[in-house]
Amino acid sequence: MQSDNPTAAILLIGDEILSGRTRDANAHHLAGILNAVGIDLREIRVVADDHDAIVAAIRALDRHLGGAWDMVFSSGGIGPTHDDITADAVADAYGVPLEMNAEARRVMEERWNRLGTPVTESRLRMARIPVGARLIENAESAAPGFSIGGLHVMAGVPSVFRSMVEALLPRLTPGRPPVSETIRVDRPESEIADGLREVAGAYPRLSLGSYPFAEGGRYGTNLVIRGLDAEEVAQARAALVARLAL
Amino acid sequence: MQSDNPTAAILLIGDEILSGRTRDANAHHLAGILNAVGIDLREIRVVADDHDAIVAAIRALDRHLGGAWDMVFSSGGIGPTHDDITADAVADAYGVPLEMNAEARRVMEERWNRLGTPVTESRLRMARIPVGARLIENAESAAPGFSIGGLHVMAGVPSVFRSMVEALLPRLTPGRPPVSETIRVDRPESEIADGLREVAGAYPRLSLGSYPFAEGGRYGTNLVIRGLDAEEVAQARAALVARLAL
């Protein structure tokens, strides 16, 4: 699909996904939201809780550091424990110091005071923010995320991630959301591939995707037409229906 | 966790994951299997159905092409439709031609004959295999995957992917599977972070992970100890139980 929409990547940080212990939910959640606001998600990466791996991924992904995409959204590694090393890696990637952030500390202590939670060194680790970063509110459990360069750093716990995405969304520059049409065909994709290829060739600005499925031992295909222009998508849909005799 | 185990990456190819339409299941499935056979999964990438993006990712990941990891497992893009471009990209990445593979054609035609499925140009696309690649059996729907360099190319449809993983597994060089112990603690991770850090520091060869969860409005933490030596893992477990007064 051709577009001038801003591009993005998601960076998931966490051994627990790579070991198969946890099935990530955050990337799928955010992918749907980005699609809906016209931000073109082009890549997802999962890396280990490893300083060098995180720094290398940020550099490869964020255009502000010579990387590939306009925006990067990370998930994971900003909690209070020794294996939460994302903030340190981010500070290194952008070449800025990591400092106790007064505003982050204030919002966390406000919550801790309310709940009677003692302030500990480990908890205060979560107020260490790269200098120059802008905080992302965490309505769920106070400890904030932050934005620096093209990178938006958020928590891995799904409820907290979602809360941060909600807080961040109004700050993002949206694009033009794609229009999408799905046609369900009760034939295997190899039967409709020739017609699909012809129609796809006639609409180079659209993306025509073919997604096979198996249901009750029979094969079918979902055809998905995506583009920025609703009329063009409707034309391609009609052309497909005609060509495939649906 | 320190190990000499072989390392691996998973490469998911597909616009449908990036658009939020589909939630991938293959990476999580394979991650658990790799962990169980001592292959150290270090990275997962999702890229679009885009020739250059696929080639660049293969080069970055497969050690045989100067990339980072010993093995790469890909999923997606080997069906019969115009958007299935993985085989073409793989051939380019390894600098070999893509040719009609006699054995791939034979197993597919055998199935088609049995089912009365006509042979079409689109269906035969699935027999185009990079020269020098070794086929991966597909017990589910015949069209095979293939291995070349350190890369194992498999289908995106989950039932077919699983079938190919099963066929491939006996051919992989396994490592030493890690031993893992999980301790469930009904306290938020910030309360146990200090003790956890101390014990983690005393066992540098182990990985001590801390995974917060929320259940019924209360926060808890799963502590996961991983390592190659069962006795050392047991010692770290005892040290954690003592230090955190569990």
Interface residues (C-beta under 8 A of the other chain):
Chain A: L12 D15 E16 I17 L18 S19 G20 R21 T22 R23 D24 A27 H28 L30 A31 G32 I33 L34 N35 L41 R42 E43 I44 R45 V46 V47 A48 D49 A53 G79 P80 T81 H82 D83 T117 T120 E121 S122 R123 R125 M126 S141 V157 S159 P178 S180 E189 S190 E191 I192 A193 D194 L196 R197 A200 G201 S207 L208 G209 S210 Y211 P212 F213 A214 Y219 V224 R226
Chain B: L12 D15 E16 I17 L18 S19 G20 R21 T22 R23 D24 A27 H28 L30 A31 G32 I33 L34 N35 L41 R42 E43 I44 R45 V46 V47 A48 D49 A53 G79 P80 T81 H82 D83 T117 T120 E121 S122 R123 R125 M126 S141 V157 S159 P178 S180 E189 S190 E191 A193 D194 L196 R197 A200 G201 S207 L208 G209 S210 Y211 P212 F213 A214 Y219 V224 R226
